[in-house]
Amino acid sequence: MFSRKKQIEEVPEQLTAIWQCTNDECNGWMREEFAFEAEPTCRQCASPMQRNSRMLPMLVNTSGDQRAIKLSIPNGNPG
């Protein structure tokens, strides 16, 4: 039997470093590589954020490390 539905392609996932909001009532988070600050604050509630990790779909970041760009750090190496 044939089906006209497209078969859903499985997206590969990887363990990804993220920043997660410390406020229990907020579910804000962002990928570490897309953070503009060394220690970001939550954009939704302005609470501090802490490092964590999640299984997320793989992304190709063609714009480089955002913190390094903002801070003018060559090659993304702060030291």
Secondary structure as UniProt FT lines:
FT   STRAND          13..21
FT   TURN            24..25
FT   STRAND          29..31
FT   HELIX           32..34
FT   TURN            43..45
FT   STRAND          48..57
FT   TURN            62..63
FT   HELIX           66..71
FT   HELIX           74..76
//
